[in-house]
Amino acid sequence: MRGLGPGRQPDAVRRAPVGPGEKVLAGVVARDGTIAVGTRDALYVGDRRIPWETVERADWESDDSTLTVTEVGTWGERRPVHRLLVDEPGRFLPLVRERVTASVVLQRHVPVNGRRGVFVIARRAPRGDRPLSWVYEFEEGVDPDDPAVRAAAEEALAQARDEVGLG
């Protein structure tokens, strides 16, 4: 990306294929050639489209220039994780941070085993054209198959839905 001037994107980023009605807002070309771009609605990593509300988190490690994107997963299954080595992230990192943060409507921690517990999280699509998605995130050492844990999680979900007017 050197020599392109401020705000300029590489041709590969500008030409990255995105969904109908979407426009590339920022992107990067990773060291391995993978193209990652962000639109208002989704993050694209290579051929994979990841709606912002399904990005659990995105972490930047400046020491080794690594962006790690973790998708929301299903309990008991391995979560998709994408690691990109990026020399010059430019506007891409602020875009990722802003889009992921904007998708979170509510996040509540509910202790169920001492301090350990479950997070109840509500996420929304950027356009607001779909219902909120609700997920549980169980902390390490908390058994989601335990009936008491499940009851506490369901109660927390009901309270959170009431709080946002969806009870």
N, C-alpha and C positions, 0 to 999 in steps of 0.2 A: 504494500500500500504506500510505500514511500514515493514522494514526488507527485502525488495526486492532488495535493493542495487540501486546505481545510474543507471538510464536509463532503469531499468527493469519495465515491465508492468505486471499487474495482468493477470492471465490466461484468465479471462472473456474478457478482452480487446483484448488480442492477438487472441482469438478465435471468436471475434465478426464477424458476417456475413456482408460482404460488396459485392459490385457489381463485376461482372466479370472484371478481369484485375486490380482491385484495391487492395491496400495493406494498412493495418492499420499502420499509422505513429506514432500516439499517441492517448491516450484515458484515460478515467476516469470511475470509478464506483461511481455514486452519492450515497448519503446517503440512498435514497429510493430503491437502487438497479438498477436504470436505467443505462445502459451502453451508453456512448457517445464516439465516435471515429472519428478521422479525417483521410481521405485519401488525395491523391493529388487532387482528383476531388470533394469530397463532405464531408459534416459533417453528421454523422449518430447519431440520438438521439433515442434510443430504436429501433423501427422498421421503423422509418422515415428517408428517405434519402433526404438531403437538399443540392443541388449543391451549391458550394461556392458563385457563382454569384447571388444566390437568398437569401443569408444571408444579410439582411439589416444592421444589426449591432450585435455585441456581447459585452456585458458589464460585467465586473468582479467587484463585490463588496466584497472587502477583509474583511470588518467588519463582515459580516455574511456568507462568503465563498459561495456566490451565483453567478453563471454564468447565465446570461439572454441572450438568443439568439432570435432575432426578425427576422422573414422572410420578404422579400419583399411582399407587399400585393397588393390588387386591391382596387381602390378608392371605399369607401363606405362599404367595407367589413372589418371585424375584421382580423387583421394580426395574423398569428400564432406566438405564443411566447412560448418559452421553458425555464423553470427555473430549474436549477440543483444546489442542495446543494452539494458542493464538498470539502472534507477536505484537500486533497493534489492534487492540479491540475498538478503539475510537468510540463512536456513538453507540455501538452495539450493547455494551455493558449497561449504560444508563437505561436504554430501551428495555432490556430484559428485566432489570430491577423494577422499573416503573410498571411494566405490564403484569408481572407476577404479583407485585404488591397490590395493584388495582383490582385483581381478581378476588382477593380475600375480603369477604363481607364480614365474617365473624370467625374468631378462633378462641376457643375456651378450653382451659385445662381443668379436668375434673379428677381429683385424687381418688383412687379406689383401693390402694394398697400402700399405706403410709403416704409418702410424697409422690409415689409413682401412680400413674393413672392413664387417662385417655384424653386426647384432644378431640373436640368436636369442631369441625371446620366447615364453613359454608363458603362456596366459591361461586362466582358468576362469570358468564361469558361477557366479553367486552361490549357487545352490542346490546346485551340485556334481552335478547330475543329467545332465550331458553330459561327454563326454571333453574333456580339455584341448585347446585349439586352439593350434597352433604356427605362428608366422609368422617370416619373415625380414624384416629392415629393412636395406636396403643404403644405405650412406652415399653422399652425393654424390661422384661421381668413381669409384665402384666399379661395374664392368660385370657385372651378374648373368648375362650370357650367356657370360662368359669361363669356360672349363672349369675353370681353377684356382680361380676364385672360387666356382664352383658346388660343387666338391669340398670346399673349406674349409668352406662353409656346411653341406653335408650331414654332414661329420665333426663339426662343432660341434653340429648337431642331434642326432646319434647320442649324443654324449657327454652332452648336456643331458638327453635322454630316459633314459639310464642313471642319471644323477644323481637324477632324481625317481622312479626305479623303474619306468620304462616301456620299458626296453631290450629 
